[in-house]
Amino acid sequence: TCCMPSEDIYEGYYITLYANRVHIITWNVGSATPPDDITALLGLNVGDGNTDMYIIGLQEVNSMINKRLKDVLFTDQWSEVCMERLSPFGYVLVTSQRMQGLLLLVFAKYFHLPFLRGVQTETTRTGLGGYWGNKGGVSARMSVFGHTICFLNCHLPAHMENSDQRMEDFESILQQQQFEGQAATGVLDHDVVFWFGDLNFRIDDLEMQVVKSAIDNNKLSTLWEKDQLNMAKDSETVLEGFQEGPLKFPPTYKFDVGTDTYDTSGKKRKPAWTDRILWRLRATAPASTGKRGSISGLTSGTKVTQHFYRSHMEYTVSDHKPVSSIFTLQFPYKVDVPLVTLIVEDEWNSVADAIAKFRLVPNYSRSSWDWIGLYKVGFKHHKDYVGYVWAKQEEADYHRQEHQVILMHEELPKGSGDFILGYYSNNMSTIVGVTEPFQVIITTFHYFNIKII
């Protein structure tokens, strides 16, 4: 289970830390259609089921609309393939953001949805001086169990000589991306930032043969000090606080498509670590000397542990190789009370059982457009429901502790299976309450109207 607590002793106090496991993937897909199988890329073939969130950042996604897409809500094959692979394992698309070739997808286990709040996305164009979205950044921010996290997927300018331009564009993206409402903050104001993408930094000074020899002889450390991003960390204040694991995998660009052979074309691009995943923790004020101050200092911070940082050489549809990393985020506390609690029977054996009771926390900002969806276990996104009912209340019912809705026969599945109910908040544009899975085994249908009790 997620958010397994571990205890730390801190100056005589027991502090419970909650762990959240995040799997991040970045890949410049070079306008290719998805490969037949991305199971290994997602780690589903060796996964222990402990990953809580998947964050997938793609660049150069083909912007042509494909007519074979099954889901009318999505206009690209990559979103569809990722949903098809992840949904059977209980992952639901939380949000997505597209800007031309840049695509960011955020997935989470369905039972975490009520605790991912304040979800917002942003885009920044930096191509052609800000008029074109072929380069730039797309981001998604949210509060995860009460801690703010921002995921930023960037595609920065290409070519060896443009290192300064890459830094300028990154700075511009950070300045322009401002989130609204209670989260009226910039990217760097979040507790944790993950920055990834085709950042396009190259290896300076060294000749092609020197670089290839270092790769062939597995002496990658000799290339690290000439990597433009590593060099920039010492001088660029905008990179302050950003961390990256050691580059123990070969450069991920540029390959002949269909192979794991570095560029043999006339251009003969020098191999480079263009595809990167970094993270940053917000600096917290130093704790005061008293015990209470020490604890508040500790609880204001989240620990990030990187478990691996690797490339995937077996994928050959693009001239880039995908890069992935798994992190554990240790939260010092966890906000885990849902805004809406849904109650259902363990089994629905007849239409008469199709009743959902729900309770709202006192400060929940409800809307007459809130609804409760019936979802088959393995659903892909919040609109992938079998049926739904409006979660309406009469004025006189506002102060009732518990409310109830009845699903009509049209909203019920035609066969049996495992289902959950999810309460969708119109104001928050997200699911704010879910049930445990329950069985629906209904063979005959009767007509019912929705009643509000």
C-alpha positions as CSV (number, residue, x, y, z in Angstrom):
1,T,0.0,0.0,0.0
2,C,1.0,3.6,-0.6
3,C,2.2,6.0,1.9
4,M,3.5,3.3,4.2
5,P,4.6,5.1,7.4
6,S,8.1,4.8,8.8
7,E,9.0,6.3,12.2
8,D,11.9,8.7,12.7
9,I,13.0,9.7,16.2
10,Y,13.8,13.4,16.3
11,E,14.8,14.9,19.6
12,G,12.7,12.6,21.6
13,Y,9.6,12.9,19.4
14,Y,8.2,10.2,17.1
15,I,7.6,11.6,13.6
16,T,5.7,9.5,11.1
17,L,7.0,9.8,7.6
18,Y,4.8,8.7,4.6
19,A,6.4,7.4,1.5
20,N,5.0,8.1,-2.0
21,R,6.7,6.4,-5.0
22,V,6.9,8.4,-8.3
23,H,8.0,6.9,-11.6
24,I,9.1,9.6,-14.2
25,I,9.7,9.0,-17.9
26,T,11.0,11.4,-20.5
27,W,11.2,10.6,-24.2
28,N,11.7,12.6,-27.4
29,V,9.6,10.3,-29.6
30,G,10.6,11.9,-32.9
31,S,7.1,12.0,-34.3
32,A,7.0,8.2,-34.2
33,T,3.9,6.1,-33.5
34,P,4.2,4.2,-30.2
35,P,6.0,0.9,-30.2
36,D,4.0,-2.3,-29.8
37,D,4.9,-2.7,-26.2
38,I,5.9,-0.2,-23.6
39,T,5.5,-2.6,-20.6
40,A,9.3,-2.6,-19.9
41,L,9.5,1.2,-20.2
42,L,6.8,1.5,-17.5
43,G,8.5,-1.2,-15.4
44,L,5.2,-3.2,-15.3
45,N,7.1,-6.4,-16.1
46,V,9.2,-6.2,-12.9
47,G,7.0,-3.8,-10.9
48,D,6.0,-4.7,-7.4
49,G,2.8,-2.6,-7.7
50,N,4.2,0.0,-5.2
51,T,4.4,2.9,-7.7
52,D,1.9,5.5,-6.7
53,M,2.2,7.9,-9.6
54,Y,3.5,7.8,-13.2
55,I,4.6,11.1,-14.8
56,I,5.3,10.8,-18.5
57,G,6.8,13.7,-20.4
58,L,7.1,13.3,-24.2
59,Q,8.5,15.7,-26.8
60,E,8.0,15.7,-30.6
61,V,4.7,13.9,-30.4
62,N,3.1,13.8,-33.9
63,S,0.5,16.5,-34.0
64,M,-1.5,14.9,-36.8
65,I,-4.9,13.7,-35.6
66,N,-5.1,9.9,-35.9
67,K,-8.6,8.7,-36.9
68,R,-8.0,5.2,-35.4
69,L,-8.1,6.6,-31.9
70,K,-10.7,4.9,-29.7
71,D,-11.2,7.7,-27.1
72,V,-12.6,10.9,-28.5
73,L,-11.2,12.9,-25.6
74,F,-7.6,12.3,-26.7
75,T,-6.0,13.3,-30.0
76,D,-2.8,11.3,-29.9
77,Q,-1.9,7.6,-29.8
78,W,0.6,8.1,-27.0
79,S,-2.0,9.1,-24.4
80,E,-4.1,6.2,-25.5
81,V,-1.3,3.6,-25.3
82,C,-0.2,4.9,-21.9
83,M,-3.8,4.7,-20.5
84,E,-4.3,1.2,-22.0
85,R,-1.1,-0.1,-20.4
86,L,-1.5,1.6,-17.0
87,S,-5.3,1.3,-16.4
88,P,-5.3,-2.5,-15.8
89,F,-2.9,-1.9,-12.9
90,G,-5.3,0.7,-11.3
91,Y,-3.7,3.9,-12.6
92,V,-6.0,6.7,-13.7
93,L,-5.1,9.8,-15.7
94,V,-5.2,12.7,-13.3
95,T,-4.4,15.4,-15.8
96,S,-2.7,16.0,-19.1
97,Q,-1.3,19.0,-21.0
98,R,-0.4,19.2,-24.6
99,M,1.4,22.0,-26.5
100,Q,2.2,21.0,-30.1
101,G,4.8,18.2,-29.7
102,L,5.1,18.5,-26.0
103,L,2.8,16.2,-23.9
104,L,2.7,15.7,-20.2
105,L,0.6,12.9,-18.6
106,V,0.1,12.4,-14.9
107,F,-1.3,9.1,-13.6
108,A,-2.1,7.9,-10.0
109,K,-3.6,4.9,-8.3
110,Y,-7.3,5.5,-8.3
111,F,-7.5,5.4,-4.5
112,H,-5.1,8.4,-4.3
113,L,-7.4,10.7,-6.4
114,P,-9.2,12.3,-3.4
115,F,-5.8,13.5,-2.1
116,L,-4.5,15.1,-5.3
117,R,-5.9,18.6,-5.1
118,G,-5.5,21.9,-6.7
119,V,-4.5,20.4,-10.0
120,Q,-3.5,23.0,-12.5
121,T,-1.6,22.9,-15.8
122,E,0.4,25.6,-17.7
123,T,2.2,26.0,-21.0
124,T,4.9,28.3,-22.2
125,R,6.0,28.7,-25.8
126,T,9.6,29.7,-26.4
127,G,10.0,28.8,-30.1
128,L,10.3,31.8,-32.5
129,G,10.7,34.2,-29.6
130,G,7.6,32.9,-27.9
131,Y,5.2,32.7,-30.8
132,W,5.6,29.0,-31.6
133,G,5.1,26.0,-29.3
134,N,7.6,23.6,-30.9
135,K,9.9,24.5,-28.0
136,G,9.0,25.4,-24.4
137,G,7.5,23.9,-21.3
138,V,4.3,22.2,-20.1
139,S,3.7,21.7,-16.4
140,A,1.2,20.2,-14.0
141,R,1.1,21.2,-10.3
142,M,-1.0,19.7,-7.5
143,S,-1.1,19.2,-3.8
144,V,-0.2,15.5,-3.0
145,F,-1.4,14.5,0.5
146,G,-1.0,18.1,1.5
147,H,2.4,18.8,-0.1
148,T,2.8,20.9,-3.3
149,I,4.5,19.3,-6.2
150,C,5.2,20.6,-9.7
151,F,6.1,18.5,-12.8
152,L,7.7,20.4,-15.6
153,N,8.4,18.9,-19.0
154,C,10.6,21.0,-21.3
155,H,11.9,20.9,-24.8
156,L,14.8,23.4,-25.0
157,P,16.6,24.7,-28.1
158,A,18.9,22.3,-30.0
159,H,22.5,22.5,-31.2
160,M,25.9,22.6,-29.5
161,E,26.3,26.4,-29.5
162,N,22.9,27.2,-27.9
163,S,23.7,26.4,-24.2
164,D,23.1,30.0,-23.1
165,Q,19.9,30.1,-25.1
166,R,18.7,26.9,-23.3
167,M,19.3,28.5,-19.9
168,E,17.5,31.7,-21.0
169,D,14.5,29.7,-22.2
170,F,14.4,27.7,-19.0
171,E,14.5,31.0,-17.0
172,S,11.7,32.4,-19.2
173,I,9.6,29.3,-18.6
174,L,10.0,29.6,-14.8
175,Q,9.1,33.3,-14.9
176,Q,6.0,32.9,-17.1
177,Q,4.5,29.9,-15.4
178,Q,2.3,31.2,-12.6
179,F,-0.5,29.3,-11.1
180,E,-3.8,30.8,-9.9
181,G,-6.1,30.7,-6.9
182,Q,-4.8,29.4,-3.6
183,A,-1.9,28.1,-5.5
184,A,-0.9,31.5,-6.7
185,T,2.7,30.5,-7.1
186,G,5.5,29.9,-9.6
187,V,7.2,26.6,-10.3
188,L,9.9,27.1,-7.8
189,D,7.5,27.9,-4.9
190,H,6.4,24.2,-4.7
191,D,7.7,21.9,-2.0
192,V,9.2,19.6,-4.7
193,V,9.8,20.3,-8.4
194,F,10.6,17.6,-11.0
195,W,12.2,19.1,-14.2
196,F,12.7,16.8,-17.1
197,G,12.5,16.6,-20.9
198,D,14.7,17.0,-23.9
199,L,16.8,19.7,-22.4
200,N,19.2,19.4,-25.3
201,F,22.5,20.0,-23.5
202,R,25.5,18.7,-25.3
203,I,29.1,17.6,-24.5
204,D,31.5,20.5,-25.0
205,D,35.1,20.5,-26.4
206,L,35.7,16.8,-26.8
207,E,36.0,15.3,-30.3
208,M,33.6,12.7,-31.6
209,Q,36.1,9.9,-31.4
210,V,36.9,10.8,-27.8
211,V,33.2,10.7,-26.8
212,K,32.6,7.4,-28.6
213,S,35.7,5.8,-27.1
214,A,34.5,6.8,-23.6
215,I,31.1,5.3,-24.3
216,D,32.6,2.1,-25.8
217,N,35.0,1.7,-22.8
218,N,32.3,2.6,-20.3
219,K,34.3,5.6,-19.0
220,L,31.3,7.9,-18.9
221,S,32.6,9.8,-16.0
222,T,35.2,11.4,-18.2
223,L,32.4,13.0,-20.2
224,W,30.4,14.3,-17.2
225,E,32.6,17.4,-16.6
226,K,32.1,18.5,-20.2
227,D,28.4,18.1,-20.1
228,Q,26.9,21.6,-20.6
229,L,24.2,21.2,-17.9
230,N,26.8,20.0,-15.3
231,M,29.0,22.9,-16.1
232,A,26.1,25.4,-15.9
233,K,25.2,24.2,-12.4
234,D,28.2,26.0,-11.0
235,S,27.4,29.4,-12.6
236,E,23.7,29.6,-13.3
237,T,21.7,30.8,-10.3
238,V,18.5,29.5,-11.8
239,L,19.8,26.0,-11.3
240,E,20.5,26.5,-7.6
241,G,19.0,23.6,-5.6
242,F,18.4,21.3,-8.6
243,Q,19.8,17.9,-8.2
244,E,20.5,15.0,-10.6
245,G,21.6,11.5,-10.2
246,P,24.9,10.3,-11.8
247,L,24.7,9.7,-15.5
248,K,25.7,6.0,-15.5
249,F,23.9,5.3,-18.8
250,P,25.3,6.1,-22.2
251,P,24.2,9.4,-24.0
252,T,20.6,9.0,-25.3
253,Y,21.0,11.0,-28.5
254,K,21.5,10.7,-31.5
255,F,20.8,7.3,-32.8
256,D,19.9,5.9,-36.3
257,V,16.2,5.1,-36.0
258,G,15.6,1.4,-35.6
259,T,19.0,0.7,-34.1
260,D,21.2,1.4,-31.1
261,T,23.9,2.8,-33.3
262,Y,24.9,6.4,-32.9
263,D,24.3,8.8,-35.8
264,T,25.9,7.6,-39.0
265,S,24.3,10.2,-41.2
266,G,26.2,13.0,-42.9
267,K,25.6,15.3,-39.9
268,K,27.2,12.8,-37.6
269,R,25.8,14.4,-34.4
270,K,28.1,14.0,-31.4
271,P,26.4,11.8,-28.7
272,A,24.9,13.8,-25.9
273,W,22.8,13.4,-22.7
274,T,20.0,15.5,-24.0
275,D,17.2,13.7,-22.0
276,R,17.3,14.4,-18.3
277,I,15.4,14.2,-15.0
278,L,16.2,16.6,-12.2
279,W,14.5,17.5,-8.9
280,R,14.5,20.4,-6.5
281,L,13.4,20.7,-2.9
282,R,12.2,24.1,-1.7
283,A,14.6,25.6,0.7
284,T,13.0,25.8,4.2
285,A,13.8,28.4,6.8
286,P,16.3,27.1,9.4
287,A,14.6,25.5,12.4
288,S,14.8,27.4,15.7
289,T,16.6,25.9,18.6
290,G,13.6,24.9,20.7
291,K,12.0,21.4,20.3
292,R,8.8,22.8,18.9
293,G,10.8,24.8,16.4
294,S,12.9,21.8,15.4
295,I,9.8,19.8,14.7
296,S,8.2,22.5,12.6
297,G,11.4,22.8,10.7
298,L,11.4,19.1,10.1
299,T,7.8,18.9,9.1
300,S,8.1,21.7,6.5
301,G,10.4,19.5,4.4
302,T,9.9,16.4,2.2
303,K,12.7,13.9,1.6
304,V,13.4,12.7,-2.0
305,T,15.3,9.5,-2.6
306,Q,16.2,8.4,-6.2
307,H,16.2,4.6,-6.7
308,F,17.4,4.5,-10.2
309,Y,18.2,6.7,-13.2
310,R,18.5,4.8,-16.5
311,S,17.9,4.8,-20.2
312,H,16.1,2.1,-22.2
313,M,18.3,1.2,-25.2
314,E,15.8,-1.4,-26.5
315,Y,13.4,1.2,-27.8
316,T,14.4,2.2,-31.3
317,V,11.4,4.1,-32.9
318,S,13.1,7.5,-32.3
319,D,16.6,9.0,-32.6
320,H,16.4,9.5,-28.8
321,K,16.3,6.7,-26.1
322,P,13.8,7.1,-23.3
323,V,15.1,7.9,-19.8
324,S,13.3,6.9,-16.6
325,S,13.7,7.3,-12.8
326,I,11.9,6.2,-9.7
327,F,11.8,8.4,-6.6
328,T,10.4,7.9,-3.1
329,L,9.0,11.1,-1.6
330,Q,8.9,10.9,2.2
331,F,6.3,13.3,3.6
332,P,6.6,14.3,7.2
333,Y,2.8,14.2,7.5
334,K,-0.1,13.3,5.3
335,V,-3.5,15.0,4.6
336,D,-5.6,11.9,4.0
337,V,-9.2,12.8,5.0
338,P,-11.3,12.8,1.8
339,L,-13.6,15.8,1.2
340,V,-16.4,13.4,0.4
341,T,-16.9,9.9,1.9
342,L,-18.9,7.5,-0.2
343,I,-20.7,4.4,1.3
344,V,-22.0,1.5,-0.7
345,E,-22.9,-2.2,-0.1
346,D,-20.2,-4.8,-0.8
347,E,-22.4,-6.3,-3.5
348,W,-25.2,-5.1,-5.7
349,N,-27.3,-8.1,-6.4
350,S,-30.4,-6.2,-7.6
351,V,-31.3,-2.7,-8.8
352,A,-32.6,-2.0,-5.3
353,D,-29.0,-2.2,-4.1
354,A,-27.8,0.6,-6.4
355,I,-27.7,3.2,-3.7
356,A,-24.8,5.5,-2.9
357,K,-24.7,7.4,0.4
358,F,-22.2,10.2,0.9
359,R,-21.0,12.6,3.5
360,L,-19.3,15.9,2.9
361,V,-16.7,17.6,5.1
362,P,-18.1,20.9,6.6
363,N,-15.9,23.2,4.5
364,Y,-16.5,21.4,1.2
365,S,-17.5,23.8,-1.6
366,R,-20.1,21.8,-3.4
367,S,-21.8,22.6,-6.7
368,S,-25.1,21.5,-8.1
369,W,-23.1,20.2,-11.0
370,D,-21.2,17.6,-8.8
371,W,-21.8,14.1,-9.9
372,I,-21.2,10.5,-8.8
373,G,-19.7,8.2,-11.4
374,L,-19.9,4.4,-11.5
375,Y,-16.6,3.1,-12.8
376,K,-15.4,-0.3,-13.8
377,V,-12.2,-1.2,-12.0
378,G,-9.4,-0.4,-14.4
379,F,-11.0,2.8,-15.7
380,K,-8.8,5.3,-17.6
381,H,-9.9,8.8,-16.6
382,H,-12.7,10.6,-14.8
383,K,-15.0,10.5,-17.8
384,D,-14.5,6.8,-18.4
385,Y,-17.7,5.9,-16.4
386,V,-20.4,3.3,-17.0
387,G,-23.0,5.8,-15.7
388,Y,-23.4,8.7,-13.4
389,V,-26.0,10.5,-11.2
390,W,-26.1,14.2,-10.2
391,A,-25.2,14.6,-6.5
392,K,-28.0,17.1,-6.0
393,Q,-29.2,18.3,-2.7
394,E,-32.3,20.3,-1.8
395,E,-31.8,23.5,0.2
396,A,-33.4,21.9,3.2
397,D,-30.8,19.1,3.1
398,Y,-27.7,21.2,3.3
399,H,-27.2,20.5,7.0
400,R,-27.9,16.8,6.8
401,Q,-24.9,14.6,7.8
402,E,-25.6,12.0,5.1
403,H,-27.1,12.2,1.7
404,Q,-28.2,9.5,-0.7
405,V,-28.7,9.0,-4.4
406,I,-30.2,6.1,-6.3
407,L,-28.8,5.0,-9.7
408,M,-31.3,4.4,-12.5
409,H,-31.2,1.2,-14.4
410,E,-29.8,3.0,-17.5
411,E,-26.7,3.9,-15.4
412,L,-26.0,0.3,-14.4
413,P,-23.7,-2.1,-16.2
414,K,-25.2,-4.8,-18.5
415,G,-22.9,-7.5,-17.0
416,S,-21.3,-8.3,-13.7
417,G,-17.9,-7.2,-12.5
418,D,-15.9,-5.1,-10.0
419,F,-16.8,-1.4,-9.8
420,I,-16.1,1.7,-7.7
421,L,-18.0,4.9,-7.2
422,G,-16.2,8.3,-7.6
423,Y,-17.5,11.7,-6.5
424,Y,-16.5,14.3,-9.0
425,S,-16.3,17.9,-7.8
426,N,-17.2,20.5,-10.5
427,N,-15.5,23.3,-8.7
428,M,-12.2,21.4,-8.2
429,S,-12.4,19.5,-11.6
430,T,-11.3,16.3,-9.9
431,I,-12.6,13.2,-8.1
432,V,-12.7,14.0,-4.4
433,G,-14.1,10.7,-3.0
434,V,-13.9,7.0,-4.0
435,T,-15.2,3.7,-2.7
436,E,-13.4,0.4,-2.3
437,P,-14.2,-1.9,-5.2
438,F,-17.5,-3.7,-4.9
439,Q,-19.2,-6.3,-7.0
440,V,-22.2,-5.7,-9.3
441,I,-24.2,-8.9,-10.1
442,I,-27.5,-7.7,-11.5
443,T,-29.4,-9.9,-13.9
444,T,-32.7,-8.1,-14.2
445,F,-33.4,-4.4,-14.5
446,H,-36.3,-2.3,-13.3
447,Y,-37.0,1.3,-14.0
448,F,-36.0,3.7,-11.2
449,N,-35.9,7.4,-11.0
450,I,-33.2,9.2,-9.1
451,K,-34.4,10.1,-5.7
452,I,-32.7,12.4,-3.3
453,I,-33.4,11.4,0.3
